[in-house]
Amino acid sequence: MKCDICNEEFANSIELDKHKEREHPLGDDDDNLEKPDMLQDQELPAPIVPGKN
């Protein structure tokens, strides 16, 4: 069986499941991900206009 994330091959589905839990954890670690809606808006600098700056 092959891991759909890293293409590593395993003898059976049990080994594949163990690998995924260990190497590609999902779900429980959502708190460590950035939340785009929680990021502060960043101010962009004023555009540079030739002859005006």
C-alpha positions in Angstrom: 0.0 0.0 0.0 1.2 3.5 -0.8 0.8 6.7 1.3 -1.2 9.2 -0.7 0.7 12.1 0.9 4.4 11.1 0.5 4.2 8.0 -1.8 6.1 5.8 0.7 5.1 2.1 0.4 3.9 -0.1 3.2 3.2 -3.9 3.5 -0.4 -3.4 4.6 -3.1 -0.9 5.6 -2.3 -1.2 9.3 1.3 -0.1 8.7 0.1 2.7 6.4 -2.4 3.9 9.1 0.4 3.9 11.7 2.6 5.9 9.3 -0.1 8.5 8.6 -0.8 9.0 12.4 2.9 9.4 13.1 4.1 11.3 10.0 1.0 13.2 8.7 -1.2 13.9 11.8 -4.5 15.6 11.0 -7.4 17.0 12.9 -6.1 17.3 16.5 -3.4 19.8 15.6 -5.7 22.4 14.1 -4.8 24.8 16.9 -1.2 25.1 15.5 -2.4 26.3 12.1 -2.7 29.9 11.2 -6.2 31.2 11.1 -6.6 33.6 8.1 -9.6 35.3 9.7 -7.6 36.1 12.8 -4.7 37.8 11.1 -4.5 41.5 11.4 -4.9 43.6 8.3 -1.5 45.0 7.2 -1.3 48.5 6.0 0.3 48.8 2.5 2.7 51.7 1.9 1.5 54.5 -0.3 2.3 53.9 -3.9 5.3 55.7 -5.4 4.3 58.1 -8.1 7.1 59.3 -10.3 7.5 63.1 -10.2 5.3 63.4 -7.1 7.5 62.0 -4.4 
